[in-house]
């Protein structure tokens, strides 16, 4: 099978597919032009990525202030911003237009994955559903990592499913290489090989699984090692991607704030704990403090973990992120709620409907569980859930097609939900 199959859609449907994608892109462009302030580099994490990119093109190195090197954020997005700024000048809105294309590309990857797993009808529904989701629609206007990360994460899933079909050295190497690139965008996928190993063992046994995973890890390391070497030389710290775990672990388990990020209040307490320390020392201090608090308050920490699980799956934003405490905006909350809660219900029902195909779907199951666990253990905000929305859309599409078939009095056999592969 080709990496990008030429015949992945029927010719007679190709024009419709193109026009849906074009319409989705134009709607995103219109939204960017209508609300240019949303993509302002002054908003929260956007400012960090933008500042580093500007310092890169000015010859000041990977630095937020132009003086001191940084290790606080993964390099993928800042280097992309720097490349674009060098080509066309410092115009942050240009990144929004690139993200608008990637946002449509996310829908295309969802189509390809859903088609591979459930067939063409589910793929079409998942494609349209993904393009309509408010969170995925709006996030393209922000200089955040989500859009870039999700696009390449879905590409990685595509490559991993090719590997699961037939574990050749070339497929393992390519999947590992892209996995390394994804990790440099967002370090959360650093432990992806731990998910891949048990899946491959179930599919092919220990020997072939270990061979594939070793190759995967070797090639995954290729993009990461130069950056890790830079961190060792600059900070004398063996940091593969970035620090920041200390910040989110401490914030997400700080009982006086109920594990929530309380903006200036949270930063004031953290800064008092880590006053005068560099980024690596700050990481070590906050990790130690977080572990100490959790060990001293095991019952309260356990209760908070349960709360954070429900926050991860049920919170929606109540207003547009702006870097300060948000005043509730009812329309924003209503739109995001109407876009998310029906999706969640359809997703859960889709999981149940497809339960007999657990082997083929194990990669998606484990990633959702892994991704949830990481944020439940650290910090939960609604934005951190966005990368799993495309997976939710695939299972939601299974439910929609099932309900349609049920209404028409047809069997769900065409979705091939009744067997395990």
C-alpha positions as CSV (number, residue, x, y, z in Angstrom):
1,X,0.0,0.0,0.0
2,X,1.3,3.4,-0.9
3,X,2.0,5.9,1.9
4,X,-0.5,8.3,0.4
5,X,-2.9,6.1,-1.6
6,X,-4.0,7.7,-4.9
7,X,-7.4,6.0,-4.9
8,X,-8.5,6.8,-1.4
9,X,-11.7,8.3,-2.5
10,X,-14.0,7.5,-5.4
11,X,-13.6,9.8,-8.5
12,X,-17.3,10.7,-8.5
13,X,-17.1,11.9,-4.9
14,X,-13.8,13.7,-5.3
15,X,-15.3,17.0,-6.3
16,X,-17.6,17.0,-3.3
17,X,-14.8,16.2,-1.0
18,X,-12.7,19.0,-2.5
19,X,-15.5,21.6,-2.2
20,X,-16.3,20.6,1.4
21,X,-12.6,21.0,2.3
22,X,-12.4,24.3,0.4
23,X,-15.5,25.6,2.1
24,X,-14.1,24.6,5.6
25,X,-10.9,26.4,4.8
26,X,-12.6,29.6,3.6
27,X,-14.8,29.6,6.7
28,X,-11.6,29.5,8.9
29,X,-10.0,32.3,6.9
30,X,-13.1,34.4,7.3
31,X,-13.1,33.7,11.1
32,X,-9.4,34.7,11.3
33,X,-10.1,38.0,9.4
34,X,-13.2,38.7,11.5
35,X,-11.4,38.2,14.8
36,X,-7.7,39.1,14.3
37,X,-7.3,39.9,18.0
38,X,-7.6,36.2,19.0
39,X,-4.3,35.4,17.4
40,X,-2.4,38.1,19.2
41,X,1.0,37.1,20.5
42,X,0.1,38.8,23.8
43,X,-2.2,35.9,24.7
44,X,-0.7,33.4,27.2
45,X,1.6,30.8,25.6
46,X,1.4,32.6,22.3
47,X,3.8,35.3,23.7
48,X,6.4,32.7,24.6
49,X,6.4,31.1,21.1
50,X,6.4,34.4,19.4
51,X,9.2,35.9,21.5
52,X,11.5,32.9,20.9
53,X,10.8,33.0,17.2
54,X,11.7,36.7,17.0
55,X,14.9,36.2,18.9
56,X,15.8,33.3,16.7
57,X,15.6,35.4,13.5
58,X,17.4,38.3,15.3
59,X,20.3,36.0,16.1
60,X,19.7,35.9,19.8
61,X,19.3,32.2,20.0
62,X,16.4,30.2,21.5
63,X,15.5,32.8,24.1
64,X,12.4,34.5,25.4
65,X,14.1,37.7,26.5
66,X,17.0,37.8,23.9
67,X,19.6,37.3,26.7
68,X,19.1,34.0,28.4
69,X,18.6,30.7,26.6
70,X,15.3,29.0,27.2
71,X,14.3,25.4,27.8
72,X,10.7,26.0,28.8
73,X,8.8,25.1,25.6
74,X,9.3,22.4,22.9
75,X,11.1,23.8,19.9
76,X,8.7,22.7,17.1
77,X,6.4,25.7,16.9
78,X,9.0,28.4,17.7
79,X,11.2,27.1,14.8
80,X,8.2,27.0,12.4
81,X,7.3,30.6,13.4
82,X,10.9,31.7,13.0
83,X,11.1,30.1,9.5
84,X,7.9,31.9,8.4
85,X,9.0,35.2,10.0
86,X,12.3,35.0,8.1
87,X,10.5,34.4,4.8
88,X,7.8,37.1,5.0
89,X,8.5,39.2,8.0
90,X,7.1,39.2,11.6
91,X,3.4,38.7,10.8
92,X,1.8,36.4,13.3
93,X,-1.5,36.3,11.4
94,X,0.3,34.5,8.6
95,X,0.7,31.5,10.9
96,X,-3.1,31.6,11.4
97,X,-3.5,31.0,7.6
98,X,-1.1,28.1,7.7
99,X,-3.0,26.7,10.6
100,X,-6.2,27.1,8.7
101,X,-4.8,24.8,6.0
102,X,-3.6,22.3,8.7
103,X,-7.0,22.5,10.3
104,X,-8.6,21.2,7.1
105,X,-5.7,18.7,6.8
106,X,-6.7,17.3,10.2
107,X,-10.1,16.5,8.7
108,X,-8.4,14.7,5.8
109,X,-6.3,12.6,8.2
110,X,-9.5,11.7,10.1
111,X,-11.1,10.7,6.9
112,X,-8.2,8.4,6.0
113,X,-8.0,6.8,9.5
114,X,-11.8,6.3,9.7
115,X,-11.9,4.8,6.3
116,X,-9.2,2.4,7.2
117,X,-10.9,1.4,10.4
118,X,-14.6,1.5,9.5
119,X,-15.1,2.2,5.8
120,X,-16.2,5.0,3.6
121,X,-19.5,6.0,5.1
122,X,-18.1,6.5,8.6
123,X,-15.1,8.3,7.1
124,X,-17.3,10.8,5.4
125,X,-19.3,11.5,8.6
126,X,-16.1,11.8,10.6
127,X,-14.5,14.1,8.1
128,X,-17.5,16.6,8.1
129,X,-17.9,16.3,11.9
130,X,-14.2,17.1,12.5
131,X,-14.4,20.2,10.2
132,X,-17.4,21.5,12.2
133,X,-16.1,21.0,15.7
134,X,-16.0,24.5,17.3
135,X,-12.8,23.8,19.4
136,X,-10.9,22.6,16.3
137,X,-12.3,25.5,14.3
138,X,-11.3,28.3,16.7
139,X,-7.9,27.0,17.8
140,X,-6.4,27.8,14.4
141,X,-6.5,31.5,15.3
142,X,-4.2,31.0,18.2
143,X,-0.4,30.7,18.2
144,X,-0.7,27.5,20.2
145,X,0.8,24.1,19.4
146,X,-2.6,22.3,19.1
147,X,-3.2,22.6,15.4
148,X,0.4,21.7,14.4
149,X,0.5,18.9,16.9
150,X,-2.8,17.3,16.0
151,X,-2.0,17.3,12.2
152,X,1.3,15.4,12.7
153,X,-0.1,13.2,15.5
154,X,-2.8,11.9,13.1
155,X,-0.1,11.4,10.4
156,X,1.8,9.4,13.0
157,X,-1.3,7.3,13.7
158,X,-1.6,6.7,10.0
159,X,2.0,5.4,9.9
160,X,1.5,3.3,13.0
161,X,-1.6,1.6,11.4
162,X,0.5,0.8,8.4
163,X,3.1,-0.7,10.7
164,X,0.5,-2.8,12.4
165,X,-0.7,-4.1,9.1
166,X,2.8,-5.3,8.2
167,X,5.8,-4.5,10.5
168,X,8.6,-3.9,8.0
169,X,11.9,-2.1,9.1
170,X,11.1,0.8,6.7
171,X,7.6,1.4,8.2
172,X,9.0,1.2,11.8
173,X,11.8,3.7,10.9
174,X,9.4,6.2,9.2
175,X,6.9,6.0,12.0
176,X,9.7,6.6,14.5
177,X,11.1,9.6,12.6
178,X,7.7,11.3,12.5
179,X,7.2,10.4,16.2
180,X,10.3,12.3,17.0
181,X,9.1,15.3,15.1
182,X,5.7,15.1,16.9
183,X,7.5,15.0,20.2
184,X,9.5,18.1,19.4
185,X,6.2,19.9,18.9
186,X,4.7,18.7,22.2
187,X,6.7,16.4,24.6
188,X,3.6,14.5,25.7
189,X,4.3,11.8,23.0
190,X,7.8,11.1,24.4
191,X,6.6,7.8,25.9
192,X,4.8,6.6,22.7
193,X,7.0,3.5,22.4
194,X,5.6,2.2,25.7
195,X,2.1,2.2,24.1
196,X,3.3,0.7,20.8
197,X,5.1,-2.3,22.4
198,X,2.1,-4.1,24.0
199,X,0.0,-3.5,20.8
200,X,2.7,-5.1,18.6
201,X,3.1,-8.0,21.0
202,X,-0.6,-8.7,20.7
203,X,-0.5,-8.5,17.0
204,X,2.8,-10.2,16.1
205,X,4.4,-11.7,19.3
206,X,7.5,-10.7,21.3
207,X,10.2,-11.0,18.7
208,X,8.8,-9.0,15.9
209,X,7.4,-6.5,18.4
210,X,10.8,-5.8,20.0
211,X,12.5,-5.5,16.6
212,X,9.9,-3.0,15.4
213,X,10.0,-1.0,18.7
214,X,13.8,-0.9,18.8
215,X,13.8,0.5,15.2
216,X,11.0,2.9,16.1
217,X,13.0,4.2,19.1
218,X,16.2,4.6,17.2
219,X,14.6,6.7,14.5
220,X,12.4,8.6,16.9
221,X,15.7,9.7,18.6
222,X,17.2,11.2,15.4
223,X,15.2,14.5,15.6
224,X,15.3,14.6,19.4
225,X,19.0,13.9,20.1
226,X,20.4,17.2,18.5
227,X,18.0,19.2,20.6
228,X,18.8,17.1,23.7
229,X,22.5,17.7,23.1
230,X,21.9,21.5,22.9
231,X,20.1,21.3,26.3
232,X,23.0,19.3,27.9
233,X,25.6,21.8,26.6
234,X,23.5,24.9,27.5
235,X,22.0,23.8,30.8
236,X,24.0,20.8,31.9
237,X,20.7,19.0,32.1
238,X,19.6,15.8,30.2
239,X,16.2,17.2,29.1
240,X,14.9,15.6,25.8
241,X,12.4,18.3,24.9
242,X,11.6,20.9,27.6
243,X,11.0,21.6,31.2
244,X,7.6,22.6,32.5
245,X,6.5,19.3,34.1
246,X,7.2,20.9,37.5
247,X,4.9,23.8,36.8
248,X,1.9,21.7,35.7
249,X,2.5,19.0,38.4
250,X,2.7,21.6,41.1
251,X,-0.2,23.7,39.8
252,X,-2.5,20.7,39.2
253,X,-1.9,19.3,42.7
254,X,-1.8,22.5,44.7
255,X,-4.7,21.9,47.1
256,X,-5.3,25.5,48.2
257,X,-6.2,26.4,44.6
258,X,-8.0,23.0,44.1
259,X,-5.6,22.0,41.4
260,X,-6.7,24.9,39.1
261,X,-4.5,27.5,37.3
262,X,-5.5,30.7,39.1
263,X,-3.4,33.1,36.9
264,X,-1.6,35.7,38.9
265,X,-2.3,33.9,42.2
266,X,-0.8,30.7,41.0
267,X,2.2,32.4,39.4
268,X,2.9,34.4,42.6
269,X,3.1,31.3,44.8
270,X,5.2,29.4,42.2
271,X,7.6,32.4,41.8
272,X,8.0,32.6,45.6
273,X,9.0,29.0,45.7
274,X,11.4,29.2,42.8
275,X,12.7,32.7,43.3
276,X,16.2,33.3,41.9
277,X,16.4,29.9,40.2
278,X,17.0,29.2,36.5
279,X,14.5,27.2,34.5
280,X,16.1,23.8,35.2
281,X,16.5,24.5,39.0
282,X,12.9,25.8,39.0
283,X,11.8,22.5,37.4
284,X,13.6,20.5,40.1
285,X,12.2,22.6,43.0
286,X,8.6,22.6,41.8
287,X,8.7,18.8,41.1
288,X,10.1,18.2,44.6
289,X,7.4,20.5,46.2
290,X,4.6,18.9,44.3
291,X,5.7,15.4,45.3
292,X,6.1,16.4,48.9
293,X,2.6,17.9,49.0
294,X,1.1,14.9,47.3
295,X,2.9,12.5,49.8
296,X,1.7,14.5,52.8
297,X,-1.9,14.7,51.6
298,X,-2.6,11.3,49.9
299,X,-6.4,11.2,50.5
300,X,-6.9,14.8,49.4
301,X,-4.7,14.2,46.4
302,X,-6.6,11.1,45.4
303,X,-9.9,13.1,45.7
304,X,-8.4,15.8,43.5
305,X,-7.3,13.3,40.9
306,X,-10.9,12.1,40.6
307,X,-12.1,15.7,40.3
308,X,-9.5,16.3,37.5
309,X,-10.7,13.2,35.6
310,X,-14.2,14.6,35.4
311,X,-12.8,18.1,34.6
312,X,-10.8,16.6,31.7
313,X,-13.8,15.1,30.1
314,X,-16.5,17.6,31.1
315,X,-15.0,21.1,31.3
316,X,-15.5,23.6,28.5
317,X,-14.2,27.1,28.3
318,X,-16.5,29.8,29.6
319,X,-14.8,32.6,27.7
320,X,-12.0,33.2,25.2
321,X,-8.5,32.7,26.6
322,X,-6.8,36.1,27.1
323,X,-4.0,35.6,29.6
324,X,-6.0,36.9,32.6
325,X,-8.9,35.7,34.7
326,X,-11.9,35.1,32.4
327,X,-15.2,36.7,32.9
328,X,-17.9,34.2,31.8
329,X,-19.2,34.8,28.3
330,X,-22.4,32.9,28.0
331,X,-22.4,32.6,24.1
332,X,-18.9,31.2,24.1
333,X,-19.9,28.6,26.7
334,X,-23.1,27.7,24.9
335,X,-21.4,27.2,21.5
336,X,-18.5,25.1,22.9
337,X,-21.0,23.1,25.0
338,X,-23.2,22.3,22.1
339,X,-20.2,21.3,20.1
340,X,-18.6,19.1,22.7
341,X,-21.2,17.4,24.9
342,X,-23.2,15.7,22.0
343,X,-19.8,14.6,20.6
344,X,-18.9,13.1,24.0
345,X,-22.2,11.1,24.1
346,X,-21.8,9.9,20.6
347,X,-18.1,9.0,21.2
348,X,-19.0,6.9,24.3
349,X,-21.7,5.0,22.4
350,X,-19.3,4.5,19.5
351,X,-16.8,2.9,21.8
352,X,-19.4,0.4,22.9
353,X,-20.6,-0.3,19.4
354,X,-17.1,-1.0,18.2
355,X,-16.0,-3.0,21.3
356,X,-15.6,-6.3,19.4
357,X,-12.9,-4.8,17.2
358,X,-10.8,-3.9,20.2
359,X,-7.6,-5.2,18.8
360,X,-7.7,-3.0,15.7
361,X,-8.7,0.0,17.8
362,X,-6.3,-0.6,20.7
363,X,-3.9,2.1,19.5
364,X,-6.7,4.7,19.8
365,X,-7.9,3.3,23.1
366,X,-4.5,3.4,24.7
367,X,-3.6,6.8,23.4
368,X,-6.8,8.3,24.9
369,X,-6.2,6.6,28.2
370,X,-2.5,7.7,28.2
371,X,-3.3,11.2,27.3
372,X,-6.1,11.4,29.9
373,X,-3.8,10.0,32.6
374,X,-1.0,12.5,31.9
375,X,-3.3,15.5,32.4
376,X,-5.2,14.1,35.3
377,X,-1.9,13.6,37.1
378,X,-0.7,17.1,36.2
379,X,-3.0,20.0,35.1
380,X,-6.4,20.0,33.5
381,X,-7.6,22.9,31.3
382,X,-10.2,22.4,28.5
383,X,-7.6,23.2,25.8
384,X,-5.5,20.2,26.7
385,X,-8.3,17.9,25.6
386,X,-8.4,19.2,22.0
387,X,-5.8,16.7,20.6
388,X,-8.1,13.8,21.2
389,X,-11.2,15.4,19.6
390,X,-10.4,13.9,16.2
391,X,-10.4,10.4,17.7
392,X,-13.7,11.2,19.4
393,X,-15.1,12.3,16.1
394,X,-14.3,8.9,14.5
395,X,-16.2,7.0,17.1
396,X,-19.0,9.6,17.1
397,X,-19.3,9.0,13.4
398,X,-19.7,5.2,14.0
399,X,-22.7,6.1,16.2
400,X,-24.2,8.4,13.7
401,X,-24.0,5.9,10.9
402,X,-25.3,3.1,13.2
403,X,-28.3,5.3,14.2
404,X,-29.0,6.1,10.5
405,X,-28.9,2.5,9.5
406,X,-31.1,1.6,12.4
407,X,-33.6,4.2,11.4
408,X,-33.6,2.9,7.8
409,X,-34.0,-0.6,9.1
410,X,-30.6,-1.7,7.9
411,X,-27.9,-3.8,9.5
412,X,-24.7,-2.4,10.8
413,X,-22.7,-5.1,9.0
414,X,-21.5,-2.6,6.4
415,X,-19.6,-0.9,9.2
416,X,-17.9,-4.2,10.0
417,X,-18.4,-3.7,13.8
418,X,-19.0,-7.3,14.7
419,X,-15.6,-8.8,14.2
420,X,-12.2,-8.3,15.7
421,X,-9.0,-8.2,13.6
